[in-house]
Amino acid sequence: MKNVLFICGRNKRRSPTAEAIFAGFPGVEVDSAGLSDDSASPLDADLIAWADVIFVMERSHLGRLKSRYGRHLKASRVVCLNIPDKYEFMDARLIALLKAKVTPLISG
């Protein structure tokens, strides 16, 4: 089983969408979190330790992740998806982007 964590700024649209669409993916456990203190589900060191692969939505998220949790990232693979904050939760275009970018990286 591969543990996959999706991270965005506030865990309101992009990362919860990713969690929802990959929740039933075979061989994968998923979760999502936000980097902001007011996130629906704030990121913490335990989530990072749990994750085998971490997907961030933007380069700025990658920088914030490394700055705050760099020492906890040693065992995790971190991938930036370069998906801008212009989609609503479960937007069909966002779903298509996520499927195209993430599926090849978590398959098999």
Phi, psi and omega per residue, in radians:
M1 nan 2.300 3.125
K2 -1.806 2.273 3.112
N3 -1.666 2.093 -3.046
V4 -2.066 2.239 -3.137
L5 -2.044 2.271 3.089
F6 -1.888 2.297 -3.097
I7 -2.228 2.359 2.949
C8 -2.388 -2.892 -3.060
G9 -1.192 -0.998 -3.026
R10 -2.077 0.065 3.115
N11 0.995 0.804 -3.118
K12 -2.000 -0.593 -3.040
R13 -2.243 -1.149 -3.005
R14 -1.206 -0.967 -3.091
S15 -1.180 -0.651 3.054
P16 -1.171 -0.544 3.055
T17 -1.111 -0.817 3.124
A18 -1.054 -0.759 3.114
E19 -1.048 -0.763 -3.114
A20 -1.129 -0.745 -3.052
I21 -1.374 -0.422 3.128
F22 -1.760 0.046 -3.118
A23 -1.036 -0.595 -3.127
G24 -1.716 0.135 -3.109
F25 -1.169 2.313 -3.083
P26 -1.110 2.374 3.069
G27 1.329 0.234 -3.050
V28 -2.299 2.347 2.928
E29 -1.874 2.396 -3.080
V30 -2.215 2.705 3.017
D31 -2.667 2.932 3.100
S32 -2.498 2.746 -3.122
A33 -2.742 2.894 3.103
G34 -2.083 2.700 -3.131
L35 -1.495 -0.339 -3.121
S36 -1.408 2.628 3.126
D37 -1.099 -0.493 -3.134
D38 -1.653 0.376 3.138
S39 -1.143 2.645 3.050
A40 -1.034 -0.667 3.091
S41 -2.425 1.637 -3.067
P42 -1.176 2.520 3.097
L43 -1.209 2.520 3.025
D44 -2.518 2.975 -3.079
A45 -1.106 -0.558 3.126
D46 -1.116 -0.713 3.101
L47 -1.118 -0.709 3.117
I48 -1.110 -0.751 3.126
A49 -1.099 -0.585 3.141
W50 -1.212 -0.597 -2.977
A51 -1.349 2.372 2.972
D52 -1.514 -0.628 3.098
V53 -2.403 2.413 -3.138
I54 -2.093 2.222 3.062
F55 -1.889 2.160 3.014
V56 -1.846 2.646 -3.056
M57 -1.453 -0.546 -3.074
E58 -2.404 2.803 3.100
R59 -1.054 -0.633 3.123
S60 -1.094 -0.605 3.089
H61 -1.168 -0.672 3.118
L62 -1.068 -0.782 3.123
G63 -1.096 -0.775 3.121
R64 -1.141 -0.690 3.113
L65 -1.071 -0.843 -3.130
K66 -1.144 -0.679 -3.135
S67 -1.126 -0.777 -3.074
R68 -1.471 -0.619 -2.975
Y69 -2.212 0.361 -3.053
G70 -0.875 -0.753 -3.097
R71 -1.214 -0.303 -3.138
H72 -1.617 -0.112 -3.033
L73 -1.594 0.030 -3.040
K74 -0.962 -0.686 -3.047
A75 -1.660 -0.033 -3.061
S76 -1.880 2.522 2.994
R77 -1.549 2.276 -3.123
V78 -2.050 2.245 -3.103
V79 -2.197 2.269 3.052
C80 -1.639 2.181 -3.089
L81 -1.543 -0.241 -3.126
N82 0.942 0.899 3.094
I83 -1.949 1.968 -3.076
P84 -1.223 2.828 -3.117
D85 -1.487 1.212 3.140
K86 -2.315 0.255 -3.098
Y87 -2.080 2.594 3.039
E88 -1.521 2.885 3.080
F89 -0.975 2.263 3.109
M90 1.088 0.423 3.040
D91 -1.074 2.332 -3.097
A92 -1.024 -0.634 3.122
R93 -1.198 -0.668 3.100
L94 -1.147 -0.757 3.115
I95 -1.038 -0.785 3.130
A96 -1.090 -0.748 3.112
L97 -1.089 -0.828 -3.141
L98 -1.065 -0.791 3.127
K99 -1.063 -0.743 -3.119
A100 -1.164 -0.665 -3.065
K101 -1.525 -0.618 -3.026
V102 -1.602 -0.718 -3.054
T103 -0.895 -0.820 3.141
P104 -1.103 -0.434 -3.082
L105 -1.517 -0.283 3.136
I106 -2.012 -0.074 3.125
S107 -1.305 2.594 3.032
G108 1.200 nan nan
